[in-house]
Amino acid sequence: MNRITNHPGQCGGRPCIRGMRIRVTDILETLADGVSPEELLADFPDLELEDIQACLLFAAERADIPKLVA
């Protein structure tokens, strides 16, 4: 997870990839729109496959919300 960075003065404090101004949400939304990882890598030459995987893991960890049982 060292590929995901968070700096208060960058991109409004939102999580980014390796200190670049590519936000995690930008990658996730682009993938959700049907753009393939290969297309993303072609469009963003500084992006690496491991960055995309880190974004997916980042989202998965935050979506793992424990259920409260009554």
N, C-alpha and C positions, 0 to 999 in steps of 0.2 A: 504493500500500500504506500510505499514511499514515492510512487509515481503521482499520487494525488496530493496536491499542495493547497494550502489555504492561507492567503495573506490578506489582512484587512484592507490594504490600499489597492488591491488588484481585483478587478471584476466585481466590485461591490462586496468583497469578502467571500464570494462563492468559491466552492472547490474547483480547482483547475488542474490541468495536466502538467506536471513537471515545471511549474512556475511560468508556463506559457499562458497566453491569454485565450486558451481554448478551454472552455468550461466543461465540466463533466456533464451538465445538463444538455449542452449543445450536442455532444457525442450521443448521449442516450436518445434524445429527441430525433436525431438524424437516423439512428438505427431503427427507431420505432416507425419512421416514415418509409422504411423499406430500402434505405441505402445500405449496400453491403459494406462490410469492413474493408474489402479491397478497394471499393470506390472511395471510401473515407481516406484510406492511406494514399491514394492517388491525388486526392484533392488537397491533402495536408501533408506535404513531404516531411515535415518535422515529426509527425505522428508515427508511432510504432504500434504493431499489433498488441504488444504488452500493455500499452496505454489504454487501448479499447477494452481489453480484458480487465484491467484495473477499474475502469468505469463501471463495467457490469458487476464486478465484485462489490464495489462501493455501494451501488444501488441495492444489491441483494442483501448486504449486511444491514442496511437501513430499513429494508422492507420486512425484516424478520421481527415482527412485533409479537410479543408473547400474548397469548390469549388468557383472559381472566375467566376462571371457572366459578360459577355461582354455587 
